[in-house]
Amino acid sequence: MGKGDFLGEFEQLLLVALIRLGPNAYGVPIRQEISKRTGREVPIGQVYATLDRLERKGYVSSRLGEPTPERGGRAKRYFQIEAPGIRAFNASQQMMARMAEGLVVMGA
């Protein structure tokens, strides 16, 4: 992978949320999953901006659901991780494991 191909922390969290949520992965549940598992409150705009960036890289794809009256006739945008996203996630995890290999951190 090239210099800009490794994922940042939030990108990794987002991809894991997509995997956990499966076909129900859209903005609000993604945000809730990240908040629930990390204790971090995440602005919904950050979720969508990161998803858009990951989609441009080909790591995720999106589709529009059916419009619903509850949403004022607007459709939900559902996301899923794609094979390049899985590869990027795995490579980022492996890189961190190599960096941490053999370390013993004291004084925490």
C-alpha positions in Angstrom: 0.0 0.0 0.0 1.1 3.5 -0.7 1.7 6.3 1.7 -1.9 7.7 1.7 -3.6 4.2 1.6 -3.5 3.5 5.3 -6.6 4.3 7.2 -6.9 6.7 10.1 -8.5 5.8 13.4 -11.9 7.1 12.6 -12.0 5.5 9.2 -11.2 2.2 10.9 -14.0 2.7 13.4 -16.4 3.5 10.6 -15.5 0.4 8.6 -15.9 -1.8 11.7 -19.3 -0.3 12.3 -20.3 -1.0 8.7 -19.3 -4.7 9.2 -21.2 -4.9 12.5 -24.4 -3.3 11.1 -24.5 -5.2 7.8 -27.4 -4.2 5.5 -28.8 -1.7 8.1 -25.7 0.6 7.9 -26.8 4.2 7.4 -25.8 7.4 9.1 -27.6 7.4 12.4 -27.0 3.7 13.4 -23.4 4.0 12.3 -22.9 7.0 14.6 -24.7 5.2 17.4 -22.6 2.1 17.0 -19.4 4.1 17.2 -20.6 6.1 20.2 -21.8 2.9 22.0 -18.6 1.0 21.6 -16.1 3.8 22.1 -17.8 6.3 24.3 -17.1 9.0 21.8 -19.8 11.4 20.7 -19.4 11.8 16.9 -21.1 14.6 14.9 -23.2 13.1 12.1 -21.5 15.4 9.7 -18.2 13.7 10.5 -19.7 10.3 9.8 -21.0 11.4 6.3 -17.8 13.3 5.4 -15.7 10.2 6.2 -18.1 7.9 4.4 -18.0 10.1 1.3 -14.2 10.1 1.4 -14.1 6.3 1.8 -16.6 5.9 -1.1 -14.4 8.1 -3.4 -11.5 5.7 -2.6 -13.6 2.7 -3.5 -13.5 1.3 0.1 -17.3 1.6 0.6 -20.3 1.8 -1.6 -23.8 3.3 -1.0 -27.3 2.8 -2.2 -30.5 4.7 -1.6 -33.4 3.0 0.1 -37.1 3.7 -0.5 -38.4 7.2 0.5 -40.4 7.1 3.7 -43.1 9.3 5.1 -41.3 9.4 8.5 -38.4 11.1 6.8 -40.5 13.6 4.9 -40.3 11.5 1.7 -36.5 11.3 1.8 -34.6 8.0 1.3 -32.0 6.6 3.6 -28.5 6.2 2.2 -27.2 2.7 3.1 -23.4 1.9 3.1 -21.4 -1.3 2.8 -17.7 -2.1 2.9 -16.2 -3.3 -0.3 -13.2 -5.7 -0.9 -10.7 -2.8 -1.2 -12.0 -1.4 2.1 -11.5 -4.8 3.8 -7.9 -5.0 2.4 -7.2 -1.4 3.6 -8.5 -2.2 7.0 -6.5 -5.4 7.3 -3.3 -3.6 6.1 -3.8 -0.8 8.6 -4.3 -3.3 11.5 -1.2 -5.3 10.4 0.9 -2.1 10.2 -0.1 -1.2 13.8 0.7 -4.7 15.0 4.1 -4.6 13.4 4.8 -1.2 15.0 3.7 -2.4 18.4 5.5 -5.8 18.2 7.8 -6.4 21.1 6.9 -3.2 23.0 6.3 -3.1 26.7 4.7 0.1 27.8 5.3 1.1 31.4 3.9 3.9 33.6 0.3 4.1 32.3 
